[in-house]
């Protein structure tokens, strides 16, 4: 094991990106080189794969904060999350909707009501009395 020099990182990132078939090592979707970042383990410093910038950022947030939220095993959580989200990708025929959820129509009506209450300013001078 050796530590990369900062000057070596772009070439290594491109090589790994090519070896990964120009796909994100996490989500497996197409990855453009300008959006590619080298992921590494924050405990050991070991480089793992090339990821989308967003995938890397979210993974880092999960890895760095899981204990704060009472999640002892981040791997078990992520494995379970993938299974859970796949299982619930499509709502049942007659779903129960969470009380505070707003539909697109409810959001539109609220925006319109707020706009009607907002003070209106005319573009011209005030009327003479």
BALUMTOR-640209 format. One line per field, with one value per residue (C-alpha): residue number from 1; residue in three letters; chain; z, x, y. Coordinates in pm, whole numbers, padded with zeros to 5 digits, always signed. Example, Ala and Ser with C-alpha at 12.3 -4.5 7.8 and 13.67 -1.06 7.14 Angstrom:
2
n <- (1_2)
res <- (Ala_Ser)
chain <- (A_A)
up <- (+00780_+00714)
east <- (+01230_+01367)
north <- (-00450_-00106)
// end
This chain:
129
n <- (1_2_3_4_5_6_7_8_9_10_11_12_13_14_15_16_17_18_19_20_21_22_23_24_25_26_27_28_29_30_31_32_33_34_35_36_37_38_39_40_41_42_43_44_45_46_47_48_49_50_51_52_53_54_55_56_57_58_59_60_61_62_63_64_65_66_67_68_69_70_71_72_73_74_75_76_77_78_79_80_81_82_83_84_85_86_87_88_89_90_91_92_93_94_95_96_97_98_99_100_101_102_103_104_105_106_107_108_109_110_111_112_113_114_115_116_117_118_119_120_121_122_123_124_125_126_127_128_129)
res <- (Unk_Unk_Unk_Unk_Unk_Unk_Unk_Unk_Unk_Unk_Unk_Unk_Unk_Unk_Unk_Unk_Unk_Unk_Unk_Unk_Unk_Unk_Unk_Unk_Unk_Unk_Unk_Unk_Unk_Unk_Unk_Unk_Unk_Unk_Unk_Unk_Unk_Unk_Unk_Unk_Unk_Unk_Unk_Unk_Unk_Unk_Unk_Unk_Unk_Unk_Unk_Unk_Unk_Unk_Unk_Unk_Unk_Unk_Unk_Unk_Unk_Unk_Unk_Unk_Unk_Unk_Unk_Unk_Unk_Unk_Unk_Unk_Unk_Unk_Unk_Unk_Unk_Unk_Unk_Unk_Unk_Unk_Unk_Unk_Unk_Unk_Unk_Unk_Unk_Unk_Unk_Unk_Unk_Unk_Unk_Unk_Unk_Unk_Unk_Unk_Unk_Unk_Unk_Unk_Unk_Unk_Unk_Unk_Unk_Unk_Unk_Unk_Unk_Unk_Unk_Unk_Unk_Unk_Unk_Unk_Unk_Unk_Unk_Unk_Unk_Unk_Unk_Unk_Unk)
chain <- (A_A_A_A_A_A_A_A_A_A_A_A_A_A_A_A_A_A_A_A_A_A_A_A_A_A_A_A_A_A_A_A_A_A_A_A_A_A_A_A_A_A_A_A_A_A_A_A_A_A_A_A_A_A_A_A_A_A_A_A_A_A_A_A_A_A_A_A_A_A_A_A_A_A_A_A_A_A_A_A_A_A_A_A_A_A_A_A_A_A_A_A_A_A_A_A_A_A_A_A_A_A_A_A_A_A_A_A_A_A_A_A_A_A_A_A_A_A_A_A_A_A_A_A_A_A_A_A_A)
up <- (+00000_-00087_-00047_-00370_-00439_-00510_-00856_-00931_-00839_-01174_-01374_-01126_-01117_-01500_-01508_-01249_-01429_-01751_-01566_-01417_-01767_-01723_-01460_-01100_-00860_-00635_-00846_-01164_-01383_-01663_-01528_-01714_-01618_-01504_-01255_-01128_-00785_-00609_-00311_-00010_+00331_+00592_+00854_+00653_+00366_+00115_-00227_-00312_-00647_-00868_-00799_-00905_-00697_-00547_-00471_-00294_-00095_+00022_+00107_+00311_+00501_+00586_+00687_+00895_+01075_+01113_+01482_+01559_+01441_+01638_+01340_+01465_+01141_+00832_+00598_+00738_+00713_+00348_+00251_+00425_+00272_-00080_-00019_+00154_-00118_-00395_-00217_-00179_-00517_-00623_-00383_-00324_-00506_-00210_-00015_+00311_+00272_+00554_+00721_+00646_+00285_+00027_-00324_-00621_-00644_-00273_-00311_-00615_-00429_-00129_-00356_-00525_-00191_-00064_-00381_-00344_+00013_-00081_-00104_-00457_-00578_-00882_-01125_-01156_-00916_-00640_-00743_-00671_-00430)
east <- (+00000_+00129_-00007_-00098_+00047_-00215_-00060_-00124_-00492_-00637_-00458_-00553_-00913_-00931_-00772_-01014_-01306_-01208_-01167_-01515_-01659_-01727_-01989_-02028_-01892_-02196_-02509_-02368_-02515_-02316_-02052_-01888_-01526_-01581_-01843_-01618_-01453_-01229_-01406_-01200_-01254_-01227_-01098_-00815_-00765_-00788_-00927_-01237_-01383_-01475_-01823_-02058_-01990_-02342_-02316_-01986_-02127_-02433_-02230_-01992_-02281_-02419_-02080_-01985_-02320_-02481_-02389_-02535_-02873_-02843_-02760_-02483_-02408_-02405_-02363_-02670_-02866_-02771_-02842_-03179_-03251_-03195_-03426_-03686_-03694_-03714_-04003_-04192_-04106_-04471_-04754_-05029_-05361_-05525_-05241_-05271_-05123_-04921_-05118_-04874_-04799_-04909_-05001_-04887_-05240_-05242_-04903_-05029_-05341_-05131_-04894_-05190_-05353_-05025_-04985_-05340_-05262_-04932_-04939_-04966_-04757_-04843_-04571_-04679_-04692_-04957_-05293_-05358_-05640)
north <- (+00000_+00344_+00694_+00871_+01212_+01478_+01522_+01151_+01157_+01279_+01007_+00733_+00853_+00838_+00491_+00353_+00525_+00344_+00011_+00057_+00089_+00461_+00378_+00490_+00230_+00280_+00332_+00173_+00450_+00616_+00852_+01139_+01200_+01564_+01433_+01153_+01167_+00915_+00764_+00659_+00503_+00779_+00533_+00375_+00621_+00333_+00430_+00226_+00334_+00628_+00763_+01040_+01349_+01328_+00954_+01017_+01309_+01117_+00808_+01026_+01182_+00838_+00695_+00999_+01037_+00694_+00659_+01002_+00869_+00545_+00322_+00090_-00099_+00123_-00177_-00351_-00027_+00033_-00329_-00308_+00033_-00101_-00395_-00178_+00090_-00171_-00345_-00016_+00139_+00137_+00223_-00031_+00004_+00181_+00351_+00536_+00886_+01042_+01328_+01611_+01506_+01762_+01655_+01861_+02006_+02101_+02270_+02465_+02581_+02693_+02892_+03061_+03147_+03294_+03500_+03638_+03752_+03918_+04300_+04428_+04717_+04921_+05012_+05376_+05671_+05676_+05825_+06197_+06268)
// end
